[in-house]
Each structure stands twice: as C-alpha cells, then as structure tokens.
C-alpha cells in the first residue's frame, strides 16, 4: 500500500521508509516559527538558554503589533532580546512584519516536502505549498527550538477531489465553508485537496482553504505542488525543494468529490464552524451587522482586497456599519497602495489598519462590543472570539463582507456584482 502526501513527508522527516496511520513518529523540523505571544509572559513561559539552530528559527511579531499596552510592549522587548542573544536573522518586527503564515509564504519558507512548526493553530495554512505545517503547544515549541525536532501521530487522510469551475462571485473560501457545513469536523484526520478546480486555483485560494482547515480540526491540510507553486516560490527563494505526491495506491479514510460549479456564497453562523454553515440564499438578509472585517491569515491577501474593492468602488459603507480592513502583511499593504485599492477603501468609508492578527482574535484594532454583530473573513467565530461574549460573529468571503458592509446586513455579493442569482 502506498502513502499519502502527509505520510510521505512524515516518513522522510522521521527517516523511515514508510509510516502508517496510528504510528507516532519523531521528525526533524525544517522551520520553526516563534510569535510575539511566545515572549509575552516571561517567567511563566520559559525562554531557553540555547537553541538548536538559529538559521532554522524565525521570530515574527504579528498578534499585537504595534504594542497596544505596556504588558505587550514588555513582551516585544523580550522578543528583541531573544533575537539579539541568539543572532536570529529571520526576525520580522515593525515595518518588516506580517501575519506569520502569510509572511512564511511571501519569504519562501514554506517549501514543498518540508516540515514547519509554529505555536499558532492556523499554521496548517502552509499546506497550500505542499509543506507539512502544524501548530503545536507553546511548551512543545520550546522543545522544538531547543532540539530541532517534535513528534506527530500519523493520522488517516481524507481526500477531497474539487472539480468544476467556481461561479463568479463564489470563492475558495466558500468551498471550505461548504465542506465544513456538509461534512462537519475532521478530528484525528488529515485532509488533501486535488482536482481540476484546484489546478485552476491561485495560491491565495489554496492558502485560504488550508488555513480554514484548522476550523475543521484537521491535523494537516495538504495540496500538491504544481507549476503555480513553483512559480510563486521561484520569485521568493533560491532553495531547492522536493515536492511529494500521493501514491496511486495510497489508502484514504474517505474520498469525497465536490463539483464546485454548483456552490454559492456560504455563511458560517455563530458560534462554531462544523455543521453550522448555510448557503447565502438560506440566510435571512435582514440580519444587520455592526462591523465588517476583512483581514487575518485566511483572507487578507491582495487577491482578497481586489475582490472587495471591485464591490466597494464608488460605493459607501452603510452608516450603521464599521468596515475594518487589515492586510495580512506589509507587502500586501504596499501592493494595495500601488493598485489604488487603499484609496477605494477610504473613499468607501472603510478603516484600513496595519498588518496584525489584532481584530481576528479580539485583541485590538477592531474589538466588538456587547450585543454587536460582526461579519468577518477571518478565521474563527466562537463565542467572544472578537470581543464581548455577548456578541455574534458570522463568517463569509471578503466579497460577501464588502457587499454586506454596504447593505448594512448580510448580503449576497453576486447581487452587488450584478450577476444573475
């Protein structure tokens, strides 16, 4: 019996010829990513006296940047001292910053066939690049940066074959929402995505699907590396890499085929994701919103900004709505400026912030209050995620957020694009 993509990478990382579901393997980690949160509570979270290889460690300040309070500012100081102490060159603070998962892609660190570890749960985003990437606990990350290795259980894999062509006004974000609604959680399983719709999909769309796979509780999310992957990385790194492909006789827990041409925009309802998704035609368009948010590692790339700008151009955000737009990196911000997208956002009445995870996790730059309702393109919607425990968080594509921000209530983006619905 052959192996899936994830199994092949774990076999290589553990120096085994073959691994099978149920095994626990110790693997060498190619890239370790520490975030600002890792340094925020010195004394409670240990800072090591030595690390295994400074060249394989990246330090990214993304969750609370610039510092919103003294406690955070002290933590950022700890991060800078750590970087200086160990001579870590892959340091991305203010001005060079971005949300870690986007930054790892932009910098060409998400190499096919490699293993990446980080303490953030959406680290699986790098699976878009055929990279076995996973979030681990903060104490496990301490072990990783000291020893250069970690352990994983080899889990069974579910393969999704995505065929067809997405209708206009429907996006990769809607595909992964559909999967969450139709199939629920994927606890104890990996997911792989192949098919003709994947071949047509750009890297941004693949990153979105890989990122939101965390909300399905998938262990690893994985795409094949194709010409689009190679072209993206060619512009960012000179490093050699070896993509992995599933064997033709690989064993899957299930194989599910989806015709994406039949999908419509999908809305995740409060306060959880699996089995809690509705097609927008089934959502009451009288659900008013107080805030729209386009941001996070899931959907704040230049492609997302373009789709939002297409709807916002020449329009005004509803007077009862705040629309907050946060790029996933400084590079995305610069590109949006070059393309005139920031001006479109500002003319529409949106607030554009610097890159940060802030609003997505209810930290800063977009916290919602008691009784408020937010429609977001970010990652997670559990109770109190973006602020008050008495608020509600709905999720949709950036185009759906933009269209809804104008309407003042949850709105089908295809109507804003004058498409036949």
C-alpha positions in Angstrom: 0.0 0.0 0.0 1.3 3.4 -0.9 1.4 6.6 1.1 -0.5 9.9 1.1 1.4 13.3 0.8 1.4 13.9 4.6 2.6 10.3 5.2 5.5 10.7 2.8 6.7 13.9 4.4 6.4 12.4 7.9 8.3 9.3 6.7 11.1 11.5 5.3 11.2 13.7 8.4 11.4 10.7 10.7 13.9 8.8 8.5 11.6 5.9 7.9 10.9 4.3 4.6 7.2 4.1 5.4 4.8 5.3 8.0 1.2 4.2 8.5 -1.8 5.7 10.4 -1.6 5.1 14.1 2.2 5.4 14.4 3.8 8.1 16.4 6.9 9.5 14.8 9.6 11.9 15.8 10.5 14.2 13.0 13.2 16.8 12.3 11.7 20.3 11.9 12.9 22.3 8.9 11.4 25.7 10.0 10.4 26.8 13.5 8.4 30.0 13.9 8.1 31.9 17.2 5.4 34.6 17.6 5.3 37.6 19.8 2.9 35.7 22.2 5.7 33.3 23.0 7.5 36.2 24.8 4.6 38.0 26.5 4.7 36.2 29.8 8.4 35.9 30.7 8.6 33.9 34.0 5.5 31.8 33.1 6.8 30.7 29.7 10.4 29.7 29.7 13.0 31.3 27.5 15.7 28.8 26.6 19.4 29.3 27.2 20.4 27.8 23.9 18.7 26.9 20.6 19.4 24.1 18.2 20.0 26.2 15.0 19.3 29.9 14.8 19.2 29.7 11.0 16.1 27.5 11.2 14.2 29.7 13.5 12.0 32.7 12.5 10.6 35.2 15.0 7.5 37.0 13.8 5.7 39.8 15.7 2.1 39.6 14.5 -0.6 39.3 17.1 -0.2 42.6 18.9 1.8 45.0 16.8 2.3 47.9 17.4 2.1 47.1 21.1 -1.4 48.1 22.3 -0.4 48.2 26.0 2.6 48.1 28.4 2.3 44.4 29.0 2.6 43.7 25.3 5.4 46.2 24.9 7.4 44.4 27.6 6.9 41.1 25.7 8.1 42.6 22.4 11.2 43.7 24.2 11.8 40.1 25.3 11.4 39.0 21.7 14.0 41.5 20.5 16.4 40.5 23.3 15.9 36.8 22.3 16.7 37.6 18.7 19.8 39.5 19.6 21.1 36.9 22.1 20.9 34.1 19.5 21.8 36.0 16.4 18.5 35.1 14.7 18.4 36.8 11.3 14.9 35.8 10.4 13.3 38.4 12.6 10.2 40.3 11.4 9.2 43.2 13.6 7.6 46.5 13.0 8.0 47.6 9.4 9.0 44.1 8.2 6.0 42.4 9.7 3.1 40.4 8.6 0.9 37.6 9.9 3.3 34.7 10.3 1.5 32.3 7.9 1.4 34.9 5.1 5.0 36.0 5.8 6.3 32.4 5.7 4.8 32.1 2.2 6.0 35.5 0.9 9.5 34.8 2.1 9.7 31.4 0.5 10.0 29.4 3.8 7.0 27.2 3.0 9.0 24.7 0.9 7.3 21.7 -0.6 8.2 18.4 1.2 9.4 20.1 4.4 8.1 20.4 7.9 7.2 23.7 9.6 6.1 24.1 13.2 4.6 27.1 15.0 2.6 27.7 18.1 -0.4 29.2 16.1 -3.3 26.9 15.3 -3.6 28.1 11.7 -0.1 27.1 10.8 -1.7 24.5 8.5 -2.0 27.4 6.1 1.4 26.5 4.7 0.0 23.2 3.5 -1.0 25.1 0.4 2.6 24.8 -0.6 2.9 21.0 -0.1 4.6 21.8 3.3 3.6 19.7 6.3 2.8 22.6 8.7 1.2 22.4 12.1 0.5 24.4 15.2 1.8 22.9 18.4 1.6 24.0 22.0 3.9 26.7 23.3 5.8 24.3 25.6 6.3 22.0 22.6 7.6 24.9 20.6 10.1 25.4 23.4 11.3 21.8 22.8 11.4 22.3 19.1 13.6 25.4 19.1 16.0 23.6 21.6 16.1 20.2 20.0 15.0 20.8 16.3 12.5 18.0 16.4 9.0 17.2 17.5 6.5 14.3 17.4 3.3 13.7 15.4 0.8 10.9 15.3 0.3 9.7 11.8 -3.4 10.1 11.1 -5.6 8.8 8.4 -6.3 11.1 5.5 -9.5 12.3 3.7 -9.0 13.2 0.1 -11.2 16.0 -1.4 -11.4 16.0 -5.2 -12.5 19.5 -6.2 -13.8 19.5 -9.8 -15.6 22.1 -11.9 -15.3 25.9 -12.1 -16.3 28.3 -9.4 -19.1 30.6 -10.5 -18.4 34.3 -10.5 -19.0 35.7 -7.0 -18.1 32.4 -5.4 -14.6 31.9 -3.9 -12.3 29.3 -2.5 -13.5 30.5 1.0 -16.9 29.3 0.1 -15.6 25.8 -0.8 -14.1 25.2 2.6 -17.2 26.6 4.3 -19.3 24.2 2.2 -17.0 21.3 3.3 -17.4 22.4 7.0 -21.1 22.5 6.7 -21.6 19.3 4.7 -19.0 17.0 6.5 -18.5 18.6 9.9 -15.3 18.3 11.8 -12.3 16.2 10.8 -10.9 15.4 14.2 -7.9 13.0 14.0 -7.6 13.2 10.2 -5.5 14.9 7.6 -7.1 16.5 4.5 -5.7 16.6 1.0 -7.1 18.7 -1.9 -6.7 17.7 -5.6 -8.8 18.1 -8.7 -9.4 20.3 -11.7 -10.7 23.2 -9.6 -7.5 23.1 -7.5 -5.4 23.2 -10.7 -7.2 26.5 -11.7 -7.0 27.9 -8.2 -4.3 30.5 -7.4 -2.0 30.2 -4.4 -4.1 32.6 -2.4 -7.2 30.4 -2.7 -5.2 27.4 -1.7 -3.9 29.2 1.3 -7.4 30.2 2.4 -8.6 26.6 2.2 -5.6 25.2 4.0 -6.0 27.9 6.8 -9.6 27.3 7.5 -8.9 23.5 7.6 -7.9 24.3 11.2 -11.6 25.0 11.9 -12.4 21.5 10.8 -9.9 20.3 13.4 -7.8 18.7 10.7 -4.3 17.7 11.7 -2.6 18.6 8.4 -4.0 20.2 5.2 -2.1 19.4 2.0 -2.1 20.5 -1.6 0.2 19.1 -4.4 3.0 21.3 -5.6 2.4 22.2 -9.3 3.6 24.8 -11.7 1.8 27.6 -9.8 3.5 26.6 -6.6 6.9 26.6 -8.3 6.3 29.9 -10.0 5.3 31.5 -6.7 8.4 30.2 -4.9 10.7 31.0 -7.8 10.2 34.6 -7.1 11.0 34.3 -3.4 13.7 31.7 -2.8 16.7 30.0 -4.4 16.4 27.0 -2.1 15.9 23.6 -3.7 12.9 21.5 -2.7 11.4 18.1 -3.3 7.6 18.1 -3.6 5.8 14.9 -2.6 2.8 13.4 -4.4 0.4 10.8 -3.1 1.0 7.2 -4.4 -1.7 6.0 -6.8 -2.4 3.2 -4.3 -2.4 5.4 -1.2 -5.0 4.4 1.4 -7.6 7.1 2.3 -10.2 7.1 5.1 -12.5 8.6 2.5 -12.5 10.2 -0.9 -15.1 12.9 -1.5 -15.7 14.6 -4.8 -17.3 18.1 -4.9 -18.5 19.9 -8.1 -17.6 23.5 -7.1 -19.6 24.9 -10.0 -22.8 24.1 -8.0 -21.8 26.2 -5.0 -23.0 29.6 -3.9 -21.6 32.0 -1.3 -21.7 30.3 2.1 -22.2 31.9 5.6 -20.9 30.4 8.8 -23.3 31.1 11.6 -22.4 31.9 15.2 -20.7 30.4 17.3 -18.9 27.5 15.7 -18.0 26.2 12.3 -18.5 22.5 11.7 -22.1 21.7 10.6 -23.1 25.3 11.2 -23.0 26.7 7.6 -25.8 28.0 5.3 -25.9 28.9 1.6 -26.4 32.6 1.5 -29.8 32.0 -0.2 -30.9 30.4 3.0 -29.7 33.3 5.2 -32.2 36.0 6.2 -30.8 39.2 4.6 -32.4 41.2 7.4 -29.5 40.1 9.7 -28.0 43.5 10.3 -24.3 43.9 11.1 -22.4 46.5 13.2 -19.0 45.6 11.8 -17.4 44.0 8.7 -13.9 42.8 8.9 -11.6 41.8 6.1 -8.4 40.5 7.5 -6.4 37.7 9.1 -4.2 34.9 7.7 -7.3 33.4 6.0 -8.4 36.2 3.6 -6.4 39.4 3.6 -4.1 38.9 0.6 -4.0 41.2 -2.4 -6.4 38.8 -4.3 -9.0 39.3 -1.4 -8.5 43.1 -1.5 -9.2 43.1 -5.2 -12.4 41.2 -4.8 -13.6 43.6 -2.1 -12.5 46.7 -4.0 -14.5 45.5 -7.0 -17.6 45.8 -4.9 -16.7 48.8 -2.8 -15.6 51.1 -5.7 -17.9 54.0 -6.0 -20.0 52.8 -3.0 -20.3 53.9 0.6 -20.3 51.7 3.7 -23.6 51.8 5.4 -23.8 54.5 8.1 -24.5 51.9 10.8 -21.5 49.7 9.9 -17.8 49.9 10.6 -15.7 48.2 7.9 -12.2 47.4 9.0 -9.7 46.2 6.5 -6.4 44.7 7.7 -3.8 43.4 5.3 -2.0 40.1 6.0 1.4 41.7 5.5 3.2 44.9 4.9 3.9 43.7 1.3 0.1 43.3 0.8 -0.4 46.8 2.1 2.2 48.2 -0.3 0.7 46.4 -3.3 -2.8 47.6 -2.4 -1.4 51.1 -2.3 0.2 50.7 -5.7 -3.0 49.4 -7.2 -5.1 52.2 -5.7 -7.1 49.8 -3.6 -6.5 51.7 -0.3 -8.0 54.9 -1.8 -11.1 52.9 -2.9 -11.4 51.6 0.7 -11.0 55.0 2.2 -13.4 56.7 -0.2 -16.0 54.0 0.7 -15.6 54.9 4.4 -13.6 51.8 5.5 -10.8 51.9 8.1 -7.5 50.3 6.9 -5.1 49.3 9.6 -1.5 48.0 9.6 -1.0 44.2 9.3 -1.8 42.4 12.5 -3.8 39.5 13.9 -5.5 42.0 16.2 -9.2 42.0 15.4 -9.3 38.4 14.4 -8.6 37.2 18.0 -10.3 40.1 19.8 -7.0 41.7 20.7 -7.1 45.2 19.3 -7.9 47.2 16.1 -11.5 46.0 15.8 -12.8 44.5 19.0 -16.6 44.3 19.0 -18.8 45.2 22.0 -21.8 43.8 23.9 -24.7 43.0 21.6 -22.8 43.7 18.4 -22.7 41.5 15.3 -19.7 41.2 13.0 -19.4 39.5 9.6 -15.8 38.6 9.1 -13.5 37.0 6.5 -11.1 36.0 9.4 -10.6 32.6 10.9 -12.8 31.8 13.8 -16.2 32.6 15.3 -16.6 31.0 18.7 -18.4 33.0 21.4 -16.4 36.0 22.4 -13.7 35.4 19.8 -13.6 39.0 18.6 -14.6 40.8 21.8 -17.6 40.6 24.0 -19.0 37.2 24.9 -22.4 38.8 24.2 -21.5 39.5 20.5 -22.1 37.4 17.4 -19.5 36.5 14.7 -20.6 35.4 11.2 -18.1 34.4 8.6 -18.0 34.8 4.8 -15.7 35.7 1.9 -14.2 39.2 1.6 -16.6 39.9 -1.2 -19.6 38.9 1.0 -18.2 41.1 3.8 -17.8 44.1 1.4 -21.3 43.7 -0.1 -22.8 43.4 3.4 -20.9 46.4 4.7 -22.6 48.5 2.0 -26.0 47.0 2.5 -25.9 47.1 6.3 -26.9 43.5 6.6 -25.7 40.1 5.3 -25.9 40.4 1.5 -25.2 38.2 -1.5 -22.1 39.6 -3.3 -23.4 38.3 -6.6 -26.1 40.9 -6.4 -23.5 43.6 -5.9 -21.7 42.3 -8.9 -24.9 42.4 -10.9 -24.8 38.7 -11.5 -27.8 36.5 -12.1 -28.6 34.8 -8.8 
